[in-house]
């Protein structure tokens, strides 16, 4: 949702033929709401700008780091094999930390615990590249959220946030992405809000970005208080979106307007 959204704009959302809610068999990737040229950009790795971050992530995967002088590959080997399906299972509960973490946080946990290296900056170029590289290994695989009690509890709290009205505009995620998808707001088509293409390259940003960056943009759009990157409520919202996306195909690196 645009940060310049206003109550009048919300009430003026144009009617469309799409149903008011998206049931399991009606779910549509955000890529289906894009122009043909943007769809082509995502499909073709030689055109997809996100591949620049993938290249950097691959280099980091193979680079030694920290006091251990080990790389990710030292433990995990070829990412194309060892990371296949991994991103499709995040966020996930971390028993050692007794909290649910997303993929970026899991990467930082490995850096600190195994490589004895400093955590990478959230939303920084290095972490986005490494996260996108890992996520790409699951491209074409179904989203498969964990079923353990810890992750499910986090997803349940995330579901509450998804349906909770927030901000000065008093809107919830569901009011846009479940009830108004396919209609138009501020000149753009409202997608269903599925998250299987993250990290993504947004033409608006001219850069790669995480799901949390997008969630925080939406919160800004409804003029709500914005949690910091890495906040537990954002991770829990991610966990609910993974449940909501279960069975949809992983797409990262996605491209969006």
N, C-alpha and C positions, 0 to 999 in steps of 0.2 A: 504494500500500500504506500502511495506517495506521501512524503512528509508534508506536502502542501494540501492534503485532503482536508475538506471542511464538511460540516453537517449538510450543507446544501448540495455538495458534490455527491455525498453518499445517497441522499434522497433522490438524486437525479440519475442514478445508475440506470442505464437503458435496459429495457426488457429484452430477453433472448429466449430461444427455444429450449435451452438447457433446463433440466429438472432442478428443483431447489436444493436437492442434496445428492451426493455422489455415493451410491452403494458400491459394494465390492466389484460388481461386474461393470460399473460405469466409470471406474477410475481411469483418469487420463494423465499421462505425464505432462509436465509443463512444456515440453518440447512440442507437443501437439498444438499449442496455442501460439507458436511463434511463426514468423514469416518463413517462406520456403528457403530464402537465402540464409537465414540464421539456422534453420534445421540442417541445411547442407554444410554449414560451417562446423556444426557439432559432429556430424557423421564422418567428415573427412579429417583424419589426423594431420594431414599436411596443411589444412586451413584452420584448424582449431587452435586459437591462441593459448588455450590452457596447456597445450603440449610443451610450451616453453617452461612452465612450472614443473611439469612431469620430468623434463630433462634434468632440471636442477635437483629434483627429488631423487632421481636415480643416482646422480653423482653423490648425493649425501648418503644414500643407502650403502654405498660402497666405500665411503670415506671413514677412516678411523677417527674416533672422538673420545675425549675424556681421559681420565687416568688409566682406564682399562686398555686404551689404545686399540679398541675393537670397533668394528663397523657393525651396522645392522646385519650385513651379509655374513659377518663372522659367526653369528648365532643362527640366523634364519636362512642363509644361503640364497638361492635364486628366488627373488620375490615373485616371479611369475608362477612359481609352484607353491612356495610356503605361504604366500599372502593371498592365494586364491580363496575367495569367500570370506576373508577376515573382515573387511569393511562392512560386508552385508550383515554382520552380527554385532554392530555397535549402534548406539551406546550399550555398555554392558557393566554389570556390577563387578567391582574390584574387591575381592574378599580381604586383601591385605590392607587396603585403605578404607574399607567398610563404606564405600560410596560408589555410585554409578558414574562412569566416566565415558566421554566420547572418544573417538579415534585419536584426535589430536592430543588429548590428555594422556591416552594410553602410550602414545609415542614418547611423550615427555617422561612418563613413569619409567619406561625402558631406558631412556637416556640417563636418568638420575640413578636408578637402581643397578642397572647392568653395565652401562658405559662409564658411570661415575662422571658424567658430564652435566653442565648446567642445562636446565630446561630451556627450550626454545621459546621465543616470544609468541604468545597467542596472536594469531592473525598476521604474524610476520612472514616474510617471503620464504624463509627456510622451512618453517613448520608447514606452511601451506603446500609447498612443493613436495615435502616428504609425505604429507597426508594424501595429497592428490595421487602421488605415485603408488602408494599402497592401495588407495581406493580403486584406481584403474585396474588393478589385478582382478577385481570382482566384477568388472563391467560385463553385463549380459547375464549375471547371476541374480536370483531372486533375493529381495530383502528378507532376512531371516532373523528377527529379533530374538534374543535369548528368552528362555522361559523360566529362569530361576526366580526365586521369590524376591531377591533384591532388585533386579531389573524390572520386574513386573510392578513392584511397589512404586518405583520411580516413574514408570510409565503412567500409572494410575494418577499420580500427582500431576504429571504433565498434561494428562487429559483434562483435569480440572482447570488448569491454566488455559488450555486451548479453548474451552467453552466459557471462560470468565470474561465478562466485560471489563475493559480497562481504559484508562486515559480520559482526557477531556471529551473525546468523541464517543466514549462509552460503548466501544465495540469490542467484540471478541474475534479471535482467529476464525472461528466457525461461521460467524455471520458473513464474512467475505468468501472464504474458501469452500465452505459446504453449501451455503444458501444462495450465493450470488455468482458462483463460478460460470464462466462463459459470457457474462455480461461485461459491460465496459465501464471503467472509472478513470477519469482524467485522460481519456484517449487510449487507454491500454486495456487489453482483455484480462479479466480476473482469472487466474488459473486455479486449480484445485489445491495448490499448496503442498504438493508432494516433494519429498526431500532426497530422492534417490540419485540425483545428479550432482550432489555436492561432494567436494568443493567445486565451484563453478566459476567460469569466466563470464562476467557481466559486461556488456558493452557500455552500460551506464557508468560502471566503475573503471573501465579500461584496465582491469586487473582481475586476478583470481580472488575469490573470497569464500569464507566458510559459511555454513548454515547459520551459525550464531550471528554473523554479521548481518545476514538477511533478516533474521528474527528481530534483531535490535533496530534495524531500519523500519520494520513494520510497527514496532512499539513507538518509535519516534513519530511515525505517520499518524497514529491515533493519539499522539501527545500524552503518552504514558511515561511513567518513571522507567528509565532504561537500566537494567541490571548490567554489571560489568562483564566483560568477556570471561568465560569460565564459571559464571555463577551457576549454582546448583539448579536453580529453577529453569535456566536455559537448557541445561543438560537433560533435565526431566522432560521438558517440552520436546527435545530431540528424541527422547526415548519413546514418547507417545507417538510422534510422527513416524517412527520406525514401525510401531505396531500398526498404525494406520496404513502404512505402505507395504505391509507384509505381502510377499509374493510378486510385487512389482519389480521390474528389472533395474539393476544398478546401471547408471549412465556416466558416471564421472570419467573424464572431465566434461561437465555440461557447459553449454553456452546459452546465455539468456540475454534479452535486450537490456 
